[in-house]
Amino acid sequence: MPVYISFIGLCIDMTREGSVLSALAEMDSIVEIYTMMQPFDLFVKVSADNMKKLEGAVQDILQVDGVEKSYNFLTVQQKKG
């Protein structure tokens, strides 16, 4: 079964960092969360078994209170790992 992976850079309201991280950590589709120095505040790895679920996961992320902007990087093919 194909796996769809997207990396998403998030700009968040830093006064809500804790609640944003908690909400993201609860989402099954998010497999990794990283804090960043720049240009994003957070970088998340999202995995889904079909494109519709991946799109839904991205929409769920955008609904989290404190998420201000997102930049989605959809992968095409893994080369190492």
C-alpha positions in Angstrom: 0.0 0.0 0.0 1.5 3.4 -0.9 2.4 5.8 1.8 2.0 9.6 1.3 4.4 11.8 3.2 4.4 15.5 3.5 6.6 17.8 5.5 5.0 21.0 6.8 6.7 24.1 8.0 4.5 26.0 10.5 4.6 29.5 11.7 2.8 29.7 15.0 1.8 32.2 17.7 4.7 31.5 20.0 2.5 32.5 23.0 0.5 29.4 22.2 3.4 27.0 21.5 2.5 24.6 24.3 -1.1 24.2 23.3 -0.1 23.9 19.6 2.4 21.2 20.3 -0.1 19.3 22.4 -2.8 19.5 19.7 -0.3 18.3 17.0 1.0 15.5 19.2 -2.6 14.1 19.5 -2.9 13.7 15.7 -2.3 10.2 14.5 -1.2 11.3 11.1 1.7 13.4 12.5 4.7 11.1 13.0 7.4 13.7 13.9 7.5 17.2 15.2 10.6 19.4 15.3 11.1 22.9 16.7 13.0 25.2 14.3 15.1 28.3 14.5 14.0 29.8 11.1 12.2 30.2 8.7 9.5 28.1 10.5 8.7 27.7 14.2 7.8 24.0 13.8 8.4 21.4 11.2 6.1 18.3 11.1 6.2 15.1 9.2 2.7 13.8 8.2 2.0 10.3 6.9 -1.2 8.9 5.4 -2.1 5.8 3.3 -3.9 7.9 0.6 -4.0 11.4 -0.7 -7.4 12.2 0.7 -6.3 11.4 4.3 -3.2 13.4 3.8 -5.2 16.4 2.7 -7.5 16.0 5.7 -4.6 15.9 8.0 -3.2 19.1 6.6 -6.6 20.7 7.0 -6.7 19.5 10.7 -3.3 21.1 11.3 -4.5 24.4 9.9 -7.5 24.4 12.3 -5.3 24.3 15.4 -5.6 27.5 17.3 -2.3 29.3 17.1 -1.2 28.0 13.7 -0.7 31.2 11.6 0.8 30.0 8.4 1.9 26.7 6.8 4.2 25.6 4.0 3.5 22.1 2.6 6.3 20.0 1.0 4.7 16.9 -0.5 7.3 14.2 -1.2 7.4 12.3 -4.4 10.0 9.5 -3.8 12.3 8.6 -0.9 15.9 8.2 -2.0 17.5 7.1 1.3 16.3 5.7 4.6 
